[in-house]
Amino acid sequence: MSGAMTDRERAERHARIERATASVRLEGLEPTDAAKSIFERYVSGELTIEQMGAEIRALNAREFGPVHVSRD
């Protein structure tokens, strides 16, 4: 990420992650430590939201294998 991240930006990123984590927990799931590490890198400004998504998808593929979605 280019430039310094403001406290407000960091707080907004943290809030996004908290909302997403709460949603996952409502489904009875808990993010893994590896996923939490990726989230922390996003909050700190090391990753963009697109990069975070790509890393989470790659992590899921490694941990759970490919997911096939019916297009019916």
Secondary structure, DSSP 4 states (H G I P E B T S, - for coil): --SPPPHHHHHHHHHHHHHHHHHHHHTT----HHHHHHHHHHHHTSS-HHHHHHHHHHHHHHHH--------
